[in-house]
Amino acid sequence: MNQDKLETVSNLFEGKEIRSIWDSEKEEYYFSVVDVVGALTDSKEPRKYWSVLKTRLKKEGSELTTKCSQLKMLAPDGKIRLRDALNTKGIFRLIESIPSPKAEPFKLWLANLGSERVDEVFDPEIAIKRAIEYYHKRGYSEQWIEARLKGILNRNKLTDLWKENGIQKEYEYGILTNEIYKEWSGMKANEYKSYKGIRKESLRDNMTDVEVLLTDLGETATRELAKEYKPYGLKQNKEIAKRGGRIAKNTRDNLEKELHKSVISNQNNLNYQYLDEKIEIENKK
């Protein structure tokens, strides 16, 4: 796990501080269990409360305790110590296990979220409308939203073709996608995200129009090449992905030659910034 970025997330639980670590490889947050327990129970000894709760969960056969990771986090005294941590899914399960009035709003929210997902199974248009509404609220134009939705469809066409060509495992799709990105941008997807200063956010949602165009071109070219040459398995599909990305790279090179500048931008569409806790520690010292 890449633990080079320690972050403190505040104001999530009525202003209580919840420590977290961002795993850049898994693109997942891990939160301090003791902090969440303390925020929801107001216990004067949240570590003891968690110890008792952990014993109860084990007796009930819950797998939650086995999902805990021991991660280094900043303690109140300024020192780094190992603490129990859970990812977002694990924290939600933890909240459901805590008999506290403060946990009820979260439980209600989770119930509503589950209900929404069930509704989407019966009527997928609900999910599409929700996505469009989200983009509208974020200030994206109608043209951008239309292009984004078309990009999703084109991406699905590519992944469907990869599946037909022997790609089955989830990580293999990530490998092929990275081959396209590396060819035309010089970065893998997670490196591109880091360059733009984003984490779990969608990379394409934070791209410029030109970056989106080059991404779509690389994937469309890969799809057309795969249809023509019919590669099978990861090795052959990787070569086709590289060739597709190279086509987008040629377009990028030509455009940059005319513009006399790079079309790769480190800008994002976030209205917030991530804080590096290491910097905060140094400042305190």
DRENPA-3360 file (N, C-alpha, C; in nm, 2 decimals, always signed):
BEGIN
1 = MNQDKLET = +0.08/-0.12/+0.00/+0.00/+0.00/+0.00/+0.09/+0.12/+0.00 ~ +0.05/+0.22/-0.08/+0.12/+0.35/-0.08/+0.07/+0.44/+0.03 ~ +0.14/+0.46/+0.13/+0.10/+0.54/+0.24/+0.17/+0.67/+0.25 ~ +0.21/+0.72/+0.13/+0.29/+0.85/+0.13/+0.20/+0.97/+0.15 ~ +0.07/+0.95/+0.15/-0.02/+1.06/+0.16/-0.12/+1.03/+0.28 ~ -0.09/+1.09/+0.39/-0.18/+1.08/+0.51/-0.27/+1.20/+0.51 ~ -0.40/+1.17/+0.53/-0.49/+1.29/+0.53/-0.59/+1.28/+0.65 ~ -0.62/+1.40/+0.70/-0.72/+1.41/+0.80/-0.85/+1.47/+0.74;
9 = VSNLFEGK = -0.96/+1.39/+0.75/-1.08/+1.43/+0.69/-1.17/+1.49/+0.81 ~ -1.21/+1.62/+0.80/-1.28/+1.68/+0.91/-1.42/+1.71/+0.86 ~ -1.51/+1.74/+0.96/-1.64/+1.79/+0.94/-1.73/+1.69/+0.87 ~ -1.70/+1.56/+0.89/-1.79/+1.45/+0.83/-1.89/+1.41/+0.93 ~ -1.85/+1.41/+1.06/-1.94/+1.37/+1.17/-1.95/+1.48/+1.27 ~ -2.04/+1.58/+1.24/-2.07/+1.69/+1.32/-1.94/+1.76/+1.37 ~ -1.85/+1.78/+1.28/-1.72/+1.85/+1.31/-1.61/+1.76/+1.37 ~ -1.64/+1.64/+1.40/-1.54/+1.55/+1.46/-1.44/+1.51/+1.36;
17 = EIRSIWDS = -1.32/+1.50/+1.40/-1.21/+1.47/+1.31/-1.20/+1.32/+1.28 ~ -1.20/+1.28/+1.16/-1.18/+1.14/+1.12/-1.06/+1.12/+1.04 ~ -0.96/+1.05/+1.09/-0.83/+1.03/+1.02/-0.85/+0.93/+0.91 ~ -0.78/+0.95/+0.80/-0.79/+0.86/+0.69/-0.66/+0.85/+0.61 ~ -0.64/+0.74/+0.54/-0.53/+0.72/+0.45/-0.58/+0.69/+0.31 ~ -0.51/+0.75/+0.22/-0.55/+0.73/+0.08/-0.45/+0.62/+0.02 ~ -0.51/+0.51/-0.03/-0.43/+0.41/-0.09/-0.43/+0.44/-0.24 ~ -0.33/+0.49/-0.30/-0.33/+0.54/-0.44/-0.33/+0.42/-0.54;
25 = EKEEYYFS = -0.28/+0.30/-0.49/-0.28/+0.19/-0.58/-0.42/+0.13/-0.59 ~ -0.49/+0.11/-0.48/-0.63/+0.06/-0.48/-0.73/+0.17/-0.51 ~ -0.69/+0.30/-0.50/-0.78/+0.41/-0.52/-0.89/+0.40/-0.42 ~ -0.85/+0.38/-0.29/-0.95/+0.36/-0.18/-0.90/+0.43/-0.06 ~ -1.00/+0.49/+0.02/-0.98/+0.55/+0.14/-0.99/+0.45/+0.26 ~ -0.90/+0.46/+0.36/-0.91/+0.38/+0.48/-0.93/+0.48/+0.60 ~ -1.03/+0.46/+0.68/-1.07/+0.55/+0.79/-1.04/+0.49/+0.92 ~ -1.00/+0.57/+1.02/-0.97/+0.53/+1.15/-1.10/+0.48/+1.22;
33 = VVDVVGAL = -1.10/+0.35/+1.26/-1.22/+0.29/+1.32/-1.25/+0.36/+1.45 ~ -1.15/+0.39/+1.53/-1.17/+0.45/+1.67/-1.23/+0.59/+1.65 ~ -1.18/+0.66/+1.55/-1.24/+0.80/+1.53/-1.39/+0.79/+1.50 ~ -1.43/+0.70/+1.41/-1.57/+0.69/+1.37/-1.65/+0.65/+1.49 ~ -1.60/+0.55/+1.57/-1.67/+0.50/+1.69/-1.69/+0.62/+1.79 ~ -1.58/+0.70/+1.81/-1.58/+0.81/+1.90/-1.68/+0.91/+1.86 ~ -1.69/+0.94/+1.73/-1.78/+1.04/+1.67/-1.93/+1.00/+1.69 ~ -1.95/+0.87/+1.67/-2.09/+0.83/+1.68/-2.14/+0.79/+1.82;
41 = TDSKEPRK = -2.05/+0.77/+1.91/-2.10/+0.73/+2.04/-2.07/+0.83/+2.15 ~ -1.98/+0.92/+2.12/-1.94/+1.02/+2.22/-1.87/+0.95/+2.34 ~ -1.82/+0.83/+2.32/-1.76/+0.76/+2.43/-1.63/+0.83/+2.47 ~ -1.60/+0.83/+2.60/-1.48/+0.89/+2.65/-1.36/+0.79/+2.63 ~ -1.39/+0.67/+2.60/-1.29/+0.57/+2.57/-1.33/+0.49/+2.44 ~ -1.32/+0.55/+2.33/-1.36/+0.49/+2.20/-1.28/+0.36/+2.17 ~ -1.16/+0.36/+2.21/-1.08/+0.24/+2.18/-1.13/+0.12/+2.26 ~ -1.17/+0.14/+2.39/-1.23/+0.04/+2.47/-1.37/+0.00/+2.41;
49 = YWSVLKTR = -1.45/+0.10/+2.37/-1.58/+0.07/+2.31/-1.56/-0.02/+2.18 ~ -1.46/+0.01/+2.10/-1.43/-0.06/+1.98/-1.39/-0.21/+2.01 ~ -1.31/-0.22/+2.12/-1.26/-0.35/+2.16/-1.38/-0.44/+2.20 ~ -1.47/-0.38/+2.28/-1.59/-0.46/+2.32/-1.68/-0.49/+2.20 ~ -1.70/-0.39/+2.11/-1.78/-0.42/+1.99/-1.72/-0.52/+1.90 ~ -1.59/-0.52/+1.89/-1.51/-0.61/+1.80/-1.54/-0.76/+1.85 ~ -1.53/-0.77/+1.99/-1.55/-0.90/+2.05/-1.70/-0.95/+2.02 ~ -1.79/-0.86/+2.03/-1.93/-0.90/+2.00/-1.95/-0.94/+1.86;
57 = LKKEGSEL = -1.89/-0.86/+1.77/-1.90/-0.89/+1.62/-1.84/-1.03/+1.59 ~ -1.73/-1.06/+1.65/-1.67/-1.19/+1.63/-1.76/-1.30/+1.67 ~ -1.82/-1.29/+1.79/-1.92/-1.39/+1.84/-2.03/-1.41/+1.74 ~ -2.08/-1.30/+1.68/-2.19/-1.30/+1.59/-2.15/-1.35/+1.45 ~ -2.02/-1.38/+1.43/-1.98/-1.43/+1.30/-1.95/-1.33/+1.20 ~ -1.95/-1.20/+1.24/-1.93/-1.09/+1.14/-1.78/-1.10/+1.09 ~ -1.77/-1.07/+0.96/-1.64/-1.07/+0.89/-1.58/-0.93/+0.90 ~ -1.65/-0.84/+0.96/-1.60/-0.70/+0.96/-1.46/-0.69/+1.03;
65 = TTKCSQLK = -1.44/-0.76/+1.14/-1.32/-0.74/+1.21/-1.20/-0.80/+1.13 ~ -1.22/-0.90/+1.05/-1.12/-0.95/+0.96/-1.08/-0.86/+0.85 ~ -1.17/-0.76/+0.82/-1.15/-0.67/+0.71/-1.06/-0.55/+0.76 ~ -1.04/-0.54/+0.89/-0.96/-0.43/+0.94/-0.81/-0.44/+0.90 ~ -0.76/-0.33/+0.87/-0.61/-0.32/+0.84/-0.54/-0.24/+0.95 ~ -0.42/-0.27/+0.98/-0.34/-0.19/+1.07/-0.26/-0.09/+0.99 ~ -0.29/+0.03/+1.00/-0.23/+0.14/+0.92/-0.17/+0.24/+1.02 ~ -0.06/+0.31/+0.97/+0.00/+0.41/+1.05/-0.08/+0.54/+1.03;
73 = MLAPDGKI = -0.11/+0.60/+1.15/-0.19/+0.73/+1.15/-0.13/+0.82/+1.25 ~ -0.15/+0.95/+1.23/-0.11/+1.05/+1.32/-0.19/+1.05/+1.45 ~ -0.12/+1.03/+1.57/-0.19/+1.03/+1.70/-0.20/+1.17/+1.75 ~ -0.29/+1.20/+1.85/-0.30/+1.33/+1.91/-0.17/+1.39/+1.96 ~ -0.08/+1.30/+2.00/+0.05/+1.36/+2.06/+0.15/+1.39/+1.95 ~ +0.11/+1.38/+1.82/+0.19/+1.41/+1.71/+0.28/+1.30/+1.66 ~ +0.27/+1.18/+1.72/+0.34/+1.06/+1.68/+0.26/+0.97/+1.58 ~ +0.33/+0.90/+1.50/+0.26/+0.81/+1.41/+0.25/+0.67/+1.47;
81 = RLRDALNT = +0.13/+0.62/+1.48/+0.11/+0.49/+1.54/+0.01/+0.40/+1.45 ~ +0.02/+0.27/+1.47/-0.07/+0.18/+1.40/-0.21/+0.19/+1.46 ~ -0.31/+0.19/+1.37/-0.45/+0.20/+1.41/-0.53/+0.11/+1.32 ~ -0.64/+0.06/+1.38/-0.74/-0.02/+1.30/-0.80/+0.07/+1.20 ~ -0.81/+0.03/+1.08/-0.87/+0.11/+0.97/-0.96/+0.02/+0.88 ~ -1.07/+0.08/+0.83/-1.16/+0.02/+0.73/-1.18/+0.10/+0.61 ~ -1.20/+0.04/+0.50/-1.23/+0.12/+0.38/-1.38/+0.17/+0.39 ~ -1.42/+0.24/+0.29/-1.55/+0.30/+0.29/-1.66/+0.20/+0.31;
89 = KGIFRLIE = -1.66/+0.09/+0.24/-1.76/-0.02/+0.26/-1.76/-0.07/+0.40 ~ -1.64/-0.09/+0.46/-1.63/-0.14/+0.59/-1.68/-0.05/+0.70 ~ -1.66/+0.08/+0.67/-1.71/+0.19/+0.77/-1.86/+0.19/+0.77 ~ -1.92/+0.17/+0.65/-2.07/+0.17/+0.64/-2.12/+0.05/+0.72 ~ -2.05/-0.06/+0.71/-2.10/-0.18/+0.79/-2.08/-0.16/+0.94 ~ -1.97/-0.09/+0.97/-1.94/-0.05/+1.11/-2.06/+0.03/+1.17 ~ -2.09/+0.13/+1.09/-2.20/+0.23/+1.14/-2.33/+0.15/+1.16 ~ -2.36/+0.05/+1.08/-2.48/-0.03/+1.09/-2.48/-0.11/+1.22;
97 = SIPSPKAE = -2.36/-0.14/+1.27/-2.34/-0.22/+1.39/-2.34/-0.14/+1.52 ~ -2.34/-0.01/+1.51/-2.33/+0.07/+1.63/-2.47/+0.12/+1.68 ~ -2.52/+0.08/+1.79/-2.65/+0.12/+1.84/-2.65/+0.26/+1.90 ~ -2.64/+0.36/+1.82/-2.63/+0.49/+1.87/-2.73/+0.58/+1.79 ~ -2.80/+0.68/+1.86/-2.89/+0.77/+1.79/-2.82/+0.85/+1.68 ~ -2.69/+0.88/+1.70/-2.61/+0.95/+1.60/-2.59/+0.87/+1.47 ~ -2.60/+0.74/+1.48/-2.58/+0.65/+1.37/-2.70/+0.64/+1.28 ~ -2.82/+0.67/+1.34/-2.94/+0.66/+1.27/-2.95/+0.73/+1.14;
105 = PFKLWLAN = -2.91/+0.86/+1.13/-2.91/+0.93/+1.00/-2.83/+0.86/+0.89 ~ -2.72/+0.80/+0.93/-2.64/+0.73/+0.83/-2.71/+0.60/+0.79 ~ -2.77/+0.53/+0.88/-2.84/+0.41/+0.85/-2.96/+0.44/+0.75 ~ -3.03/+0.55/+0.78/-3.14/+0.59/+0.70/-3.09/+0.63/+0.56 ~ -2.98/+0.70/+0.55/-2.92/+0.73/+0.42/-2.88/+0.61/+0.34 ~ -2.82/+0.51/+0.41/-2.78/+0.38/+0.35/-2.91/+0.31/+0.29 ~ -3.01/+0.31/+0.37/-3.14/+0.25/+0.33/-3.20/+0.31/+0.21 ~ -3.19/+0.45/+0.21/-3.24/+0.52/+0.09/-3.16/+0.49/-0.03;
113 = LGSERVDE = -3.03/+0.49/-0.01/-2.93/+0.46/-0.12/-2.96/+0.32/-0.18 ~ -2.98/+0.22/-0.09/-3.02/+0.09/-0.14/-3.15/+0.09/-0.22 ~ -3.25/+0.16/-0.17/-3.38/+0.17/-0.24/-3.36/+0.23/-0.38 ~ -3.28/+0.33/-0.39/-3.25/+0.40/-0.52/-3.19/+0.30/-0.62 ~ -3.10/+0.22/-0.57/-3.03/+0.12/-0.66/-3.13/+0.02/-0.70 ~ -3.22/-0.02/-0.62/-3.32/-0.12/-0.66/-3.41/-0.06/-0.77 ~ -3.45/+0.06/-0.75/-3.53/+0.13/-0.85/-3.46/+0.14/-0.98 ~ -3.33/+0.16/-0.98/-3.25/+0.17/-1.10/-3.25/+0.04/-1.18;
121 = VFDPEIAI = -3.26/-0.08/-1.10/-3.26/-0.21/-1.17/-3.38/-0.22/-1.26 ~ -3.50/-0.17/-1.20/-3.62/-0.18/-1.28/-3.63/-0.07/-1.38 ~ -3.57/+0.04/-1.36/-3.58/+0.15/-1.46/-3.44/+0.22/-1.47 ~ -3.35/+0.17/-1.55/-3.21/+0.22/-1.56/-3.21/+0.37/-1.60 ~ -3.32/+0.42/-1.66/-3.32/+0.56/-1.70/-3.31/+0.66/-1.58 ~ -3.35/+0.61/-1.46/-3.34/+0.69/-1.34/-3.19/+0.72/-1.31 ~ -3.10/+0.62/-1.33/-2.96/+0.64/-1.31/-2.90/+0.74/-1.41 ~ -2.95/+0.73/-1.54/-2.90/+0.82/-1.64/-2.94/+0.97/-1.61;
129 = KRAIEYYH = -3.07/+0.98/-1.57/-3.12/+1.12/-1.53/-3.04/+1.17/-1.41 ~ -3.01/+1.08/-1.32/-2.93/+1.13/-1.20/-2.79/+1.18/-1.24 ~ -2.73/+1.11/-1.33/-2.60/+1.15/-1.38/-2.61/+1.28/-1.45 ~ -2.71/+1.30/-1.54/-2.72/+1.43/-1.61/-2.75/+1.54/-1.51 ~ -2.83/+1.52/-1.41/-2.86/+1.62/-1.31/-2.73/+1.66/-1.24 ~ -2.65/+1.56/-1.20/-2.52/+1.58/-1.13/-2.43/+1.67/-1.22 ~ -2.42/+1.64/-1.35/-2.33/+1.72/-1.43/-2.38/+1.86/-1.45 ~ -2.52/+1.87/-1.46/-2.57/+2.01/-1.46/-2.54/+2.09/-1.34;
137 = KRGYSEQW = -2.55/+2.03/-1.23/-2.52/+2.10/-1.10/-2.37/+2.14/-1.09 ~ -2.29/+2.06/-1.15/-2.14/+2.09/-1.15/-2.10/+2.19/-1.26 ~ -2.20/+2.24/-1.34/-2.17/+2.34/-1.43/-2.13/+2.30/-1.57 ~ -2.14/+2.17/-1.60/-2.10/+2.12/-1.73/-2.20/+2.16/-1.84 ~ -2.16/+2.19/-1.96/-2.25/+2.23/-2.06/-2.32/+2.11/-2.12 ~ -2.43/+2.14/-2.19/-2.51/+2.03/-2.26/-2.43/+1.95/-2.36 ~ -2.34/+2.03/-2.43/-2.25/+1.96/-2.53/-2.16/+1.87/-2.46 ~ -2.10/+1.91/-2.35/-2.00/+1.83/-2.28/-2.07/+1.70/-2.22;
145 = IEARLKGI = -2.19/+1.72/-2.17/-2.27/+1.61/-2.11/-2.30/+1.51/-2.22 ~ -2.34/+1.56/-2.34/-2.38/+1.47/-2.45/-2.25/+1.39/-2.49 ~ -2.14/+1.46/-2.50/-2.01/+1.39/-2.54/-1.97/+1.29/-2.43 ~ -1.99/+1.32/-2.31/-1.95/+1.23/-2.20/-2.04/+1.10/-2.20 ~ -2.17/+1.12/-2.22/-2.25/+1.00/-2.23/-2.22/+0.91/-2.35 ~ -2.19/+0.98/-2.46/-2.15/+0.90/-2.58/-2.01/+0.83/-2.55 ~ -1.93/+0.90/-2.48/-1.80/+0.83/-2.44/-1.82/+0.71/-2.36 ~ -1.91/+0.71/-2.27/-1.94/+0.60/-2.19/-1.99/+0.48/-2.27;
153 = LNRNKLTD = -2.08/+0.51/-2.37/-2.13/+0.41/-2.46/-2.01/+0.35/-2.54 ~ -1.92/+0.43/-2.59/-1.81/+0.39/-2.67/-1.72/+0.30/-2.59 ~ -1.70/+0.34/-2.46/-1.61/+0.27/-2.37/-1.67/+0.13/-2.35 ~ -1.80/+0.12/-2.33/-1.87/-0.01/-2.31/-1.85/-0.10/-2.44 ~ -1.85/-0.04/-2.55/-1.83/-0.12/-2.68/-1.70/-0.18/-2.68 ~ -1.60/-0.10/-2.63/-1.46/-0.15/-2.63/-1.45/-0.26/-2.53 ~ -1.50/-0.24/-2.41/-1.49/-0.35/-2.30/-1.56/-0.48/-2.34 ~ -1.67/-0.46/-2.41/-1.75/-0.58/-2.46/-1.67/-0.65/-2.56;
161 = LWKENGIQ = -1.60/-0.58/-2.65/-1.51/-0.64/-2.75/-1.39/-0.71/-2.68 ~ -1.33/-0.65/-2.58/-1.22/-0.71/-2.51/-1.27/-0.84/-2.45 ~ -1.39/-0.84/-2.39/-1.45/-0.96/-2.33/-1.46/-1.08/-2.44 ~ -1.51/-1.04/-2.55/-1.52/-1.14/-2.66/-1.38/-1.19/-2.70 ~ -1.28/-1.11/-2.68/-1.14/-1.14/-2.72/-1.06/-1.20/-2.61 ~ -1.13/-1.26/-2.51/-1.06/-1.34/-2.41/-1.02/-1.26/-2.28 ~ -1.07/-1.14/-2.27/-1.03/-1.06/-2.15/-1.15/-1.09/-2.05 ~ -1.11/-1.15/-1.93/-1.22/-1.18/-1.83/-1.20/-1.12/-1.70;
169 = KEYEYGIL = -1.07/-1.10/-1.66/-1.04/-1.05/-1.52/-1.04/-0.90/-1.52 ~ -1.09/-0.85/-1.41/-1.11/-0.70/-1.39/-0.98/-0.63/-1.41 ~ -0.87/-0.68/-1.35/-0.74/-0.61/-1.36/-0.69/-0.60/-1.50 ~ -0.73/-0.70/-1.59/-0.68/-0.70/-1.72/-0.74/-0.58/-1.80 ~ -0.86/-0.54/-1.77/-0.92/-0.43/-1.83/-0.84/-0.30/-1.80 ~ -0.80/-0.30/-1.67/-0.72/-0.18/-1.63/-0.58/-0.18/-1.70 ~ -0.52/-0.30/-1.72/-0.39/-0.30/-1.79/-0.41/-0.25/-1.93 ~ -0.51/-0.29/-2.00/-0.53/-0.25/-2.14/-0.56/-0.10/-2.15;
177 = TNEIYKEW = -0.64/-0.05/-2.05/-0.67/+0.09/-2.05/-0.55/+0.17/-2.03 ~ -0.46/+0.12/-1.94/-0.33/+0.19/-1.91/-0.24/+0.20/-2.03 ~ -0.25/+0.09/-2.11/-0.16/+0.09/-2.23/-0.20/+0.20/-2.33 ~ -0.33/+0.22/-2.34/-0.38/+0.33/-2.43/-0.34/+0.47/-2.37 ~ -0.36/+0.49/-2.24/-0.32/+0.61/-2.18/-0.17/+0.64/-2.19 ~ -0.09/+0.54/-2.16/+0.05/+0.56/-2.16/+0.10/+0.60/-2.30 ~ +0.04/+0.54/-2.40/+0.09/+0.56/-2.54/+0.07/+0.71/-2.58 ~ -0.05/+0.76/-2.55/-0.08/+0.90/-2.60/-0.05/+1.01/-2.50;
185 = SGMKANEY = -0.05/+0.98/-2.36/-0.03/+1.08/-2.26/+0.10/+1.07/-2.19 ~ +0.16/+0.95/-2.20/+0.28/+0.92/-2.12/+0.26/+0.88/-1.98 ~ +0.14/+0.87/-1.94/+0.10/+0.84/-1.80/+0.00/+0.73/-1.79 ~ +0.00/+0.64/-1.69/-0.10/+0.55/-1.66/-0.22/+0.63/-1.60 ~ -0.34/+0.57/-1.59/-0.45/+0.64/-1.54/-0.43/+0.70/-1.40 ~ -0.38/+0.61/-1.31/-0.36/+0.66/-1.18/-0.25/+0.77/-1.17 ~ -0.15/+0.77/-1.26/-0.05/+0.87/-1.26/-0.11/+1.00/-1.32 ~ -0.20/+0.99/-1.42/-0.27/+1.10/-1.47/-0.36/+1.17/-1.37;
193 = KSYKGIRK = -0.43/+1.09/-1.29/-0.51/+1.14/-1.18/-0.42/+1.22/-1.08 ~ -0.31/+1.16/-1.04/-0.22/+1.22/-0.95/-0.17/+1.36/-1.00 ~ -0.14/+1.36/-1.13/-0.09/+1.48/-1.20/-0.20/+1.59/-1.19 ~ -0.33/+1.55/-1.20/-0.44/+1.65/-1.19/-0.48/+1.68/-1.05 ~ -0.43/+1.60/-0.96/-0.46/+1.63/-0.82/-0.60/+1.57/-0.78 ~ -0.64/+1.46/-0.84/-0.76/+1.40/-0.80/-0.74/+1.26/-0.75 ~ -0.84/+1.20/-0.69/-0.82/+1.06/-0.63/-0.93/+0.97/-0.68 ~ -1.04/+0.96/-0.61/-1.15/+0.87/-0.65/-1.23/+0.93/-0.76;
201 = ESLRDNMT = -1.22/+1.06/-0.79/-1.30/+1.13/-0.89/-1.27/+1.07/-1.03 ~ -1.36/+1.08/-1.12/-1.35/+1.04/-1.25/-1.24/+1.12/-1.33 ~ -1.15/+1.05/-1.39/-1.05/+1.12/-1.47/-1.11/+1.20/-1.58 ~ -1.20/+1.14/-1.66/-1.26/+1.21/-1.77/-1.34/+1.33/-1.73 ~ -1.40/+1.32/-1.61/-1.48/+1.44/-1.57/-1.39/+1.56/-1.54 ~ -1.26/+1.54/-1.53/-1.17/+1.64/-1.50/-1.07/+1.67/-1.61 ~ -1.11/+1.63/-1.73/-1.03/+1.65/-1.85/-1.08/+1.77/-1.93 ~ -0.98/+1.83/-2.00/-1.02/+1.94/-2.10/-1.09/+1.87/-2.22;
209 = DVEVLLTD = -1.15/+1.95/-2.30/-1.22/+1.90/-2.42/-1.12/+1.82/-2.51 ~ -1.00/+1.87/-2.52/-0.90/+1.81/-2.61/-0.85/+1.68/-2.54 ~ -0.83/+1.67/-2.41/-0.79/+1.55/-2.35/-0.90/+1.44/-2.36 ~ -1.03/+1.48/-2.35/-1.14/+1.38/-2.37/-1.14/+1.33/-2.51 ~ -1.11/+1.42/-2.61/-1.11/+1.39/-2.75/-1.00/+1.28/-2.78 ~ -0.88/+1.31/-2.72/-0.77/+1.22/-2.74/-0.79/+1.08/-2.67 ~ -0.86/+1.08/-2.56/-0.89/+0.96/-2.49/-0.99/+0.88/-2.57 ~ -1.09/+0.94/-2.62/-1.19/+0.88/-2.70/-1.13/+0.82/-2.83;
217 = LGETATRE = -1.04/+0.90/-2.89/-0.98/+0.86/-3.01/-0.89/+0.73/-2.99 ~ -0.82/+0.73/-2.88/-0.73/+0.62/-2.85/-0.82/+0.49/-2.83 ~ -0.93/+0.50/-2.76/-1.01/+0.39/-2.74/-1.09/+0.35/-2.86 ~ -1.14/+0.44/-2.94/-1.21/+0.41/-3.07/-1.11/+0.34/-3.17 ~ -0.99/+0.39/-3.18/-0.89/+0.33/-3.27/-0.86/+0.19/-3.22 ~ -0.84/+0.17/-3.09/-0.82/+0.04/-3.04/-0.93/-0.06/-3.07 ~ -1.05/-0.01/-3.06/-1.17/-0.09/-3.09/-1.17/-0.13/-3.24 ~ -1.15/-0.04/-3.32/-1.15/-0.07/-3.47/-1.03/-0.16/-3.51;
225 = LAKEYKPY = -0.92/-0.14/-3.45/-0.80/-0.23/-3.48/-0.83/-0.37/-3.43 ~ -0.90/-0.38/-3.31/-0.93/-0.51/-3.25/-1.03/-0.58/-3.34 ~ -1.13/-0.51/-3.39/-1.23/-0.57/-3.48/-1.16/-0.62/-3.61 ~ -1.06/-0.55/-3.65/-0.99/-0.59/-3.78/-0.90/-0.71/-3.76 ~ -0.81/-0.70/-3.65/-0.71/-0.80/-3.63/-0.75/-0.92/-3.54 ~ -0.86/-0.90/-3.47/-0.91/-1.01/-3.38/-0.80/-1.07/-3.28 ~ -0.74/-0.99/-3.20/-0.65/-1.04/-3.10/-0.72/-1.12/-3.00 ~ -0.64/-1.21/-2.93/-0.71/-1.29/-2.83/-0.61/-1.30/-2.71;
233 = GLKQNKEI = -0.66/-1.28/-2.59/-0.58/-1.29/-2.47/-0.51/-1.16/-2.44 ~ -0.46/-1.15/-2.32/-0.40/-1.02/-2.27/-0.28/-0.97/-2.36 ~ -0.19/-1.06/-2.39/-0.07/-1.02/-2.46/-0.10/-0.96/-2.60 ~ -0.19/-1.02/-2.68/-0.22/-0.97/-2.81/-0.31/-0.84/-2.80 ~ -0.40/-0.84/-2.70/-0.48/-0.72/-2.69/-0.40/-0.60/-2.64 ~ -0.29/-0.62/-2.56/-0.20/-0.52/-2.52/-0.14/-0.45/-2.63 ~ -0.09/-0.53/-2.73/-0.03/-0.48/-2.85/-0.12/-0.39/-2.93 ~ -0.25/-0.43/-2.94/-0.35/-0.36/-3.02/-0.38/-0.23/-2.94;
241 = AKRGGRIA = -0.39/-0.24/-2.81/-0.41/-0.12/-2.72/-0.30/-0.01/-2.74 ~ -0.18/-0.06/-2.75/-0.07/+0.03/-2.77/-0.08/+0.10/-2.91 ~ -0.12/+0.03/-3.01/-0.13/+0.08/-3.14/-0.24/+0.18/-3.15 ~ -0.35/+0.16/-3.08/-0.46/+0.25/-3.07/-0.42/+0.38/-3.00 ~ -0.35/+0.36/-2.89/-0.30/+0.48/-2.82/-0.20/+0.56/-2.90 ~ -0.12/+0.49/-2.98/-0.02/+0.56/-3.07/-0.09/+0.65/-3.17 ~ -0.21/+0.61/-3.22/-0.28/+0.69/-3.31/-0.32/+0.82/-3.25 ~ -0.37/+0.81/-3.12/-0.41/+0.93/-3.05/-0.28/+1.02/-3.02;
249 = KNTRDNLE = -0.17/+0.95/-3.00/-0.04/+1.02/-2.97/+0.00/+1.10/-3.10 ~ -0.02/+1.04/-3.21/+0.02/+1.11/-3.34/-0.07/+1.24/-3.35 ~ -0.20/+1.23/-3.32/-0.29/+1.34/-3.33/-0.24/+1.45/-3.23 ~ -0.21/+1.40/-3.11/-0.16/+1.50/-3.00/-0.04/+1.57/-3.05 ~ +0.06/+1.50/-3.11/+0.18/+1.56/-3.15/+0.16/+1.67/-3.26 ~ +0.07/+1.63/-3.35/+0.04/+1.73/-3.46/-0.03/+1.85/-3.41 ~ -0.12/+1.84/-3.31/-0.19/+1.95/-3.25/-0.09/+2.04/-3.17 ~ -0.01/+1.98/-3.09/+0.09/+2.05/-3.01/+0.19/+2.13/-3.10;
257 = KELHKSVI = +0.22/+2.07/-3.21/+0.31/+2.13/-3.31/+0.25/+2.26/-3.36 ~ +0.12/+2.26/-3.38/+0.05/+2.38/-3.43/+0.03/+2.48/-3.32 ~ +0.00/+2.43/-3.20/-0.03/+2.52/-3.09/+0.10/+2.57/-3.02 ~ +0.21/+2.50/-3.03/+0.33/+2.54/-2.97/+0.32/+2.52/-2.82 ~ +0.24/+2.43/-2.77/+0.23/+2.41/-2.63/+0.17/+2.27/-2.60 ~ +0.18/+2.22/-2.48/+0.13/+2.09/-2.45/-0.03/+2.10/-2.43 ~ -0.09/+1.99/-2.47/-0.24/+1.98/-2.45/-0.27/+1.90/-2.32 ~ -0.17/+1.86/-2.25/-0.19/+1.78/-2.13/-0.20/+1.89/-2.02;
265 = SNQNNLNY = -0.32/+1.89/-1.95/-0.34/+1.99/-1.84/-0.34/+1.92/-1.70 ~ -0.29/+2.00/-1.61/-0.30/+1.95/-1.47/-0.42/+2.01/-1.40 ~ -0.50/+2.08/-1.47/-0.62/+2.14/-1.41/-0.73/+2.03/-1.38 ~ -0.81/+2.06/-1.28/-0.92/+1.97/-1.25/-1.05/+2.06/-1.23 ~ -1.16/+1.99/-1.21/-1.29/+2.06/-1.19/-1.33/+2.06/-1.04 ~ -1.24/+2.03/-0.95/-1.28/+2.02/-0.81/-1.29/+2.16/-0.75 ~ -1.38/+2.17/-0.65/-1.39/+2.30/-0.58/-1.33/+2.28/-0.44 ~ -1.24/+2.19/-0.42/-1.17/+2.16/-0.30/-1.03/+2.11/-0.33;
273 = QYLDEKIE = -0.95/+2.11/-0.22/-0.81/+2.05/-0.24/-0.79/+1.95/-0.13 ~ -0.70/+1.85/-0.17/-0.66/+1.75/-0.07/-0.54/+1.80/+0.01 ~ -0.54/+1.77/+0.14/-0.43/+1.82/+0.23/-0.34/+1.70/+0.25 ~ -0.21/+1.73/+0.25/-0.11/+1.62/+0.28/-0.08/+1.64/+0.43 ~ -0.11/+1.54/+0.51/-0.09/+1.55/+0.65/+0.06/+1.55/+0.69 ~ +0.14/+1.50/+0.60/+0.28/+1.51/+0.63/+0.33/+1.65/+0.63 ~ +0.27/+1.73/+0.54/+0.31/+1.87/+0.54/+0.26/+1.94/+0.67 ~ +0.14/+1.90/+0.72/+0.09/+1.96/+0.84/+0.18/+1.92/+0.96;
281 = IENKK = +0.23/+1.80/+0.96/+0.31/+1.75/+1.07/+0.44/+1.83/+1.07 ~ +0.50/+1.86/+0.95/+0.62/+1.93/+0.94/+0.60/+2.08/+0.99 ~ +0.48/+2.13/+0.96/+0.45/+2.27/+1.00/+0.44/+2.28/+1.15 ~ +0.38/+2.17/+1.21/+0.36/+2.17/+1.36/+0.50/+2.17/+1.43 ~ +0.59/+2.09/+1.37/+0.72/+2.08/+1.42/+0.80/+2.21/+1.41;
% end
